[in-house]
């Protein structure tokens, strides 16, 4: 009987902890508040404590009471981040206007090939090698350098 009771208590405890962590039902236990977050320009990505909260303007978002880090990002603007104290009840947060980025985004350019990776280097090398071979007398009579004539082939038997 005691084993069944302990097993039941452990099961209920595990289920309760899963509900609190995975399903964010902690709001049922701890004091919470609602926040409305507006930004200029609108449609900016809003993060609360590093978690994506939505795209502005956000209305009626439930959040726990206490200090939280709010981050606002939008392409083409400098991100804003600040610590906000949330109190019980309704909280309205007006984020200061985002500043436009003044420096242009770096252009993505194709990597330039090194001088030894270009096709014409190999062609030039072939021309130079051929020229050196021709100047040294090679290549015209079987590749023996032109200094010694090739021996005559042997006569067929019976001649």
C-alpha positions as CSV (number, residue, x, y, z in Angstrom):
1,X,0.0,0.0,0.0
2,X,2.8,2.4,0.9
3,X,4.6,1.7,-2.5
4,X,1.4,2.7,-4.4
5,X,1.1,5.9,-2.4
6,X,4.7,6.9,-3.0
7,X,4.3,6.0,-6.7
8,X,1.2,8.1,-6.9
9,X,2.9,11.1,-5.2
10,X,5.9,10.9,-7.5
11,X,3.7,10.7,-10.6
12,X,1.7,13.7,-9.6
13,X,4.8,15.7,-8.7
14,X,6.4,14.9,-12.1
15,X,3.3,15.8,-14.0
16,X,3.0,19.1,-12.1
17,X,6.6,20.0,-12.8
18,X,6.1,19.2,-16.5
19,X,3.1,21.4,-16.6
20,X,5.0,24.3,-14.9
21,X,8.1,24.1,-17.1
22,X,6.9,22.9,-20.5
23,X,3.5,24.6,-20.7
24,X,4.4,27.8,-19.0
25,X,1.6,27.4,-16.5
26,X,3.7,29.1,-13.9
27,X,1.4,32.1,-14.2
28,X,-1.2,30.1,-12.3
29,X,1.0,30.2,-9.3
30,X,3.1,33.3,-9.4
31,X,1.8,36.9,-9.7
32,X,1.6,38.0,-13.3
33,X,0.9,41.2,-15.2
34,X,0.0,42.1,-18.8
35,X,2.1,44.3,-21.0
36,X,1.5,46.3,-24.1
37,X,4.6,47.2,-26.1
38,X,4.7,49.7,-28.9
39,X,7.6,50.6,-31.1
40,X,8.5,53.2,-33.7
41,X,8.7,52.0,-36.5
42,X,6.1,49.3,-36.1
43,X,6.4,45.6,-37.0
44,X,9.7,45.2,-35.1
45,X,10.6,41.9,-33.5
46,X,10.3,42.0,-29.7
47,X,12.2,39.7,-27.4
48,X,11.5,39.4,-23.6
49,X,14.4,37.8,-21.7
50,X,15.8,36.5,-24.9
51,X,12.6,34.8,-26.0
52,X,10.6,36.0,-29.1
53,X,7.5,37.6,-27.8
54,X,6.0,38.7,-31.2
55,X,6.0,41.6,-33.6
56,X,5.0,45.0,-32.4
57,X,2.6,46.3,-31.4
58,X,2.1,43.7,-28.7
59,X,-1.1,44.0,-26.6
60,X,-2.1,42.0,-23.5
61,X,1.0,39.8,-23.3
62,X,1.1,38.0,-19.9
63,X,4.4,38.2,-18.1
64,X,5.6,37.6,-14.6
65,X,6.1,40.6,-12.2
66,X,9.7,41.7,-11.8
67,X,12.6,42.9,-14.0
68,X,12.9,41.8,-17.6
69,X,15.2,42.5,-20.5
70,X,13.3,43.8,-23.5
71,X,15.1,43.8,-26.9
72,X,13.6,45.3,-30.1
73,X,15.1,44.5,-33.6
74,X,14.2,45.6,-37.1
75,X,16.2,45.2,-40.3
76,X,17.8,48.5,-41.2
77,X,17.7,49.8,-37.7
78,X,20.0,49.7,-34.7
79,X,18.6,47.2,-32.1
80,X,17.4,48.6,-28.7
81,X,17.7,46.8,-25.4
82,X,16.7,47.8,-21.9
83,X,15.7,46.5,-18.5
84,X,12.0,47.1,-17.6
85,X,10.4,46.7,-14.2
86,X,7.0,45.0,-14.6
87,X,4.4,45.6,-11.8
88,X,1.1,43.7,-11.2
89,X,-1.7,44.9,-13.4
90,X,-1.5,46.5,-16.8
91,X,1.9,47.8,-18.0
92,X,2.3,50.0,-21.1
93,X,5.8,50.2,-22.5
94,X,6.7,52.8,-25.1
95,X,10.1,51.9,-26.6
96,X,12.2,54.9,-27.8
97,X,12.3,55.2,-31.6
98,X,14.8,53.0,-33.3
99,X,17.7,54.7,-35.0
100,X,18.3,54.0,-38.7
101,X,21.7,52.4,-39.4
102,X,23.9,55.0,-41.1
103,X,26.6,52.6,-42.3
104,X,25.8,50.6,-45.4
105,X,25.7,46.8,-45.2
106,X,28.9,45.3,-46.6
107,X,28.5,44.1,-50.1
108,X,29.0,40.4,-50.7
109,X,31.5,40.1,-53.5
110,X,32.9,37.1,-55.2
111,X,36.3,36.1,-53.9
112,X,39.0,37.1,-56.4
113,X,41.2,34.2,-57.6
114,X,44.8,34.3,-56.8
115,X,47.2,34.9,-59.7
116,X,48.1,31.2,-59.9
117,X,44.4,30.1,-60.1
118,X,43.7,32.0,-63.3
119,X,43.4,30.1,-66.6
120,X,45.8,32.3,-68.5
121,X,48.7,31.4,-66.2
122,X,48.5,27.8,-67.3
123,X,48.3,28.8,-71.0
124,X,51.3,31.1,-70.6
125,X,53.2,28.2,-68.9
126,X,52.4,25.9,-71.8
127,X,53.6,28.5,-74.3
128,X,56.9,29.1,-72.4
129,X,57.5,25.4,-72.0
130,X,56.9,24.8,-75.7
131,X,59.2,27.7,-76.7
132,X,62.0,26.5,-74.5
133,X,61.7,23.0,-76.0
134,X,61.8,24.4,-79.5
135,X,64.8,26.7,-78.7
136,X,66.7,23.8,-77.3
137,X,66.1,21.8,-80.4
138,X,63.8,19.2,-79.0
139,X,60.6,18.0,-80.5
140,X,61.6,18.1,-84.2
141,X,63.2,14.7,-84.6
142,X,61.7,12.5,-82.0
143,X,62.7,14.4,-78.9
144,X,66.4,13.6,-78.7
145,X,67.4,17.2,-78.5
146,X,68.7,17.3,-82.0
147,X,72.3,16.6,-81.1
148,X,72.7,13.0,-82.1
149,X,70.9,11.4,-85.1
150,X,68.8,8.4,-84.4
151,X,70.3,5.1,-85.4
152,X,68.8,3.4,-88.5
153,X,66.4,0.5,-87.9
154,X,67.9,-2.9,-88.4
155,X,67.4,-4.6,-91.9
156,X,64.8,-7.3,-92.1
157,X,66.3,-10.8,-92.2
158,X,67.0,-12.1,-95.6
159,X,68.0,-8.9,-97.4
